Amino acid sequence: MRTFDFEMNYSSTPIRVGGVGMLAVDMLHKKEKNAYQLLQYFLNLNSDAKVNLVMLNPFKVSFYKKMGFGIGTKNYQFYLDPNEFPNYKEKSHLVELTVDERGQILDCYNRVYSRTHGMTKRFPFERELNRPFWFGRVIGYVIEGEVKGYFVYSIKEKDLHIHELFFESPDVIREFSTFLNSQSDQIKRVIINSNFDEILHFLDSPESGETTMVDFTSSPDYKHIANVGTGIMYRIINCSGFFEELKESNHIFNPSITISVKLAIEDDFFPINSLPFILDIKGGRIVDIKEDGPADVELRMNIAVFSSLVMGVDNANSYLKWGLMEISDVSYIKVINSLFQTDSKPMITKAF
């Protein structure tokens, strides 16, 4: 396996995050708990380094769920007709970027990172500087010598694949849209992966042209717009340490919330993480983390669910509805929703 060190934007607060990839077991040594031992080593490696959150791309979701990893943001794969991108009749700021502009591309990426929950920062190493050029050509929006947005694309069998897309203002995406609209004479579909479905509202129509939606008598005639998958999974390996890190960074949850919450998290894979503790929050800031004492409300769930909740993948009410979380006083559910609410679901952009 290969381990990684990341800096993640956690709802505007930079935190350290561990990653693991390329985990494999020799065919002669399958079913000997070697993958289990490798994951235990990975968790201990990060625990010793005081890293409280880790993530990975699963080869099988259930395998990692049993080890306490929670499901992350869904990924939508859109198949868009270029004609459905609005034509704003303006693309004068678009240029093809080369490796000479790779530093500006990195700066643009990191400005987007700084305001996007879940993204990981990129550093000026050769690998990171060259990353956008691995996948195809790079089109940038440049104004006054500064890259304010870019996308990476390649073309395969009349389909245009967008591998990365970042922009800092509506003016940028409007010019990108004009560019994509102008390709309709040669391009059949623009294929793009996204953690968000916001593009639905930007396009004239998001229909994919596929007829894979099954009609039911109760709900006929839906239009297929995207394939949906799940990728990144998250795991908190030290719950109290995670909140201690946020406390030291002066992280602000919802500033209107003052509450004392007892957390009882079940973690069979990493038992030290199962010790209950209490979060005292005042004005959205963590003021104390303690082992016992009075609390306004108590939450119980397993570590996989808790990891997804804290990352803002879904709200507390969703987990309560499906019986995945217990709450001692249901009247606090709206407050708990607001406490862990992030500006958006986590966005992941790093391949590993």
Rosetta blueprint (number, residue, H / E / L):
1 M L
2 R E
3 T E
4 F E
5 D E
6 F E
7 E E
8 M E
9 N E
10 Y E
11 S L
12 S L
13 T E
14 P E
15 I E
16 R E
17 V E
18 G E
19 G E
20 V E
21 G E
22 M L
23 L L
24 A L
25 V L
26 D L
27 M H
28 L H
29 H H
30 K L
31 K L
32 E L
33 K L
34 N H
35 A H
36 Y H
37 Q H
38 L H
39 L H
40 Q H
41 Y H
42 F H
43 L H
44 N H
45 L H
46 N H
47 S H
48 D H
49 A L
50 K L
51 V L
52 N L
53 L E
54 V E
55 M E
56 L E
57 N L
58 P L
59 F L
60 K L
61 V H
62 S H
63 F H
64 Y H
65 K H
66 K L
67 M L
68 G L
69 F L
70 G E
71 I E
72 G L
73 T L
74 K E
75 N E
76 Y E
77 Q E
78 F E
79 Y E
80 L E
81 D L
82 P H
83 N H
84 E H
85 F L
86 P L
87 N L
88 Y L
89 K L
90 E L
91 K L
92 S L
93 H L
94 L E
95 V E
96 E E
97 L E
98 T L
99 V H
100 D H
101 E H
102 R H
103 G H
104 Q H
105 I H
106 L H
107 D H
108 C H
109 Y H
110 N H
111 R H
112 V H
113 Y H
114 S L
115 R L
116 T L
117 H L
118 G L
119 M L
120 T E
121 K L
122 R L
123 F L
124 P L
125 F L
126 E H
127 R H
128 E H
129 L H
130 N H
131 R H
132 P H
133 F H
134 W H
135 F L
136 G L
137 R E
138 V E
139 I E
140 G E
141 Y E
142 V E
143 I E
144 E L
145 G L
146 E E
147 V E
148 K E
149 G E
150 Y E
151 F E
152 V E
153 Y E
154 S E
155 I E
156 K E
157 E L
158 K L
159 D E
160 L E
161 H E
162 I E
163 H E
164 E E
165 L E
166 F E
167 F E
168 E L
169 S L
170 P H
171 D H
172 V H
173 I H
174 R H
175 E H
176 F H
177 S H
178 T H
179 F H
180 L H
181 N H
182 S L
183 Q L
184 S L
185 D L
186 Q L
187 I L
188 K L
189 R E
190 V E
191 I E
192 I E
193 N E
194 S E
195 N L
196 F L
197 D L
198 E L
199 I H
200 L H
201 H H
202 F H
203 L L
204 D L
205 S L
206 P L
207 E L
208 S L
209 G L
210 E L
211 T L
212 T L
213 M L
214 V L
215 D L
216 F E
217 T L
218 S L
219 S E
220 P L
221 D L
222 Y L
223 K L
224 H L
225 I L
226 A E
227 N E
228 V E
229 G E
230 T E
231 G L
232 I L
233 M E
234 Y E
235 R E
236 I E
237 I L
238 N L
239 C H
240 S H
241 G H
242 F H
243 F H
244 E H
245 E H
246 L H
247 K H
248 E H
249 S L
250 N L
251 H L
252 I E
253 F L
254 N L
255 P L
256 S L
257 I L
258 T L
259 I E
260 S E
261 V E
262 K E
263 L E
264 A E
265 I E
266 E E
267 D L
268 D L
269 F L
270 F L
271 P H
272 I H
273 N H
274 S H
275 L L
276 P L
277 F E
278 I E
279 L E
280 D E
281 I E
282 K E
283 G L
284 G L
285 R E
286 I E
287 V E
288 D E
289 I E
290 K E
291 E L
292 D L
293 G L
294 P L
295 A L
296 D L
297 V E
298 E E
299 L E
300 R E
301 M E
302 N E
303 I H
304 A H
305 V H
306 F H
307 S H
308 S H
309 L H
310 V H
311 M L
312 G L
313 V L
314 D L
315 N L
316 A H
317 N H
318 S H
319 Y H
320 L H
321 K H
322 W L
323 G L
324 L L
325 M E
326 E E
327 I E
328 S L
329 D L
330 V H
331 S H
332 Y H
333 I H
334 K H
335 V H
336 I H
337 N H
338 S H
339 L H
340 F L
341 Q L
342 T L
343 D L
344 S L
345 K L
346 P L
347 M L
348 I L
349 T L
350 K L
351 A L
352 F L
